[in-house]
Amino acid sequence: MAKRVYEVWKGSNKFILGGRLVFGPDARSLLVTLLLIIVPVIIFCVFVARHLRDEFSPDHSGYAILVVAIVFTIYVLVLLFLTSARDPGIIPRNSHPPEEEFRYDPSVSVDVGGRQTPSLQFPRTKEVMVNGLPVRVKYCDTCMLYRPPRCSHCSICNNCVERFDHHCPWVGQCIGLRNYRYFFMFVSSSTLLCIYVFAISALYIKVLMDDHNKGTVWKAMKESPTSVILMAYCFISLWFVGGLTGFHLYLIGTNQTTYENFRYRSDNRVNVYNRGCLNNFLEVFCTKVKPSRNNFRAFVQEEVQRPPPLPSPREVEPDDLGGDPRSKVEDDLEIGEDLLKISQRRNIEEIDEDIRSRGSNGAPHNNSSEGGDSVLGSDHRAPTIRSDARHSSWGRRSGSWEIAPEVLGNAANVTESRSYVTPKDAR
């Protein structure tokens, strides 16, 4: 049965509901974040907001305090869910490197089987134009692709993420192109929620001081210690979520990411992405969120194995393309034998013509005719040249066939060593 993409996903993400929800590998930390939000709000509604329901009579507007707290908390949780449970902008990894980027460098060779073959070189970086300025992008060995501008590989999720900002452990997900807007809204909304709980808790302390004539703040605080605890908790939380909100407001205004700000802060680089403060805010909040590049619920398509890239004829000589060395040696030996036979046949024909010319001149040679026939019809054959006297062309750099000098020398010796057979020997 064919598997779905999320079942064979090579990243470290966790999927639930059949791949419909995508989390990071540290999704368990999301439970801590939920507790830090829900538990204080429940305590606030029970021990603070509930006592303020009738404080603003006769319209019972005190109920609005309880309703706002609940609705605003639900809104924060929805933003948290949209931040952590969706694809942050993962770029699908390739199954093989981009072959069009391969280059064969003849100056760098590798010794394979006793031969020098050109080394396969792959450019680690290349430049692309962004707003009329060159930007260098790097090649990712894990995902086997050139990362788009502002993309980075998250070592925790093991994915390349578009417009990578950072990996947030509090939401258990990378923050990238597709969820940065929701992340900022979650952080800023959490800041507002802290301010709201702090303010209402302080209001409840004030109500206790006025209505019950407790006299001093200390007596009112003893009457409602829960309000004091909530105020302290919200004050501490404001240092984190409030400071994070201010920092990201600065990043949005200058069109930077957290990764770029920390990495290139000391380089004094020109920010090619900065379009002005207003346009930068419009880019983050008023543009359509791009659809995901991944369909995690799709069935995996079996990809046909592609052969490795081969060098062009100009870059590599024919002998460097590889092959079975034994077959090349056998071919060389067969060609050498054929050339030797041709050489022998030509010498025999020259001898036959010499004998016939002598017969036509009337020279008395008793063994001429028989000798000629014996030469042509003799059962004696030239001794076979041993294989160790042959030399193959395996390992040569040129593309032409050459015959070793030893082979030609042996052929000449065989021809010259032939003797004419006398009639007496023929009998």
Secondary structure, 3 states (H helix, E strand, C coil): CCCEHHHHCCCCCEEECCCCEEECCCCCHHHHHHHHHHHHHHHHHHHCHHHHCCCCCCCCCCHHHHHHHHHHHHHHHHHHHHHHCCCCCECCCCCCCCHHHCEEEEEEEEEECCEEEEEEECCCEEEEEECCEEEEEEEECCCCEECCCCCEEECCCCEEECCCCEEECCCCEEECCCCHHHHHHHHHHHHHHHHHHHHHHHHHHHHHHHHCCCCCHHHHHHHCHHHHHHHHHHHHHHHHHHHHHHHHHHHHHHCCCHHHHHHCCCCCCCCCCCCCHHHHHHHHHCCCCCCCCCCCCCECCCCCCCCCCCCCCCCCCHHHHCCCHHHHHHHHHHHHHHHHHHHHHHHHHHHHHHHHHHHHCCCCCCCHHHHHHHHHHCCCCCCCCCHHHCCCCCCCCCCCCCCCHHHHHHHHHHHHCCCCCCHHHHC
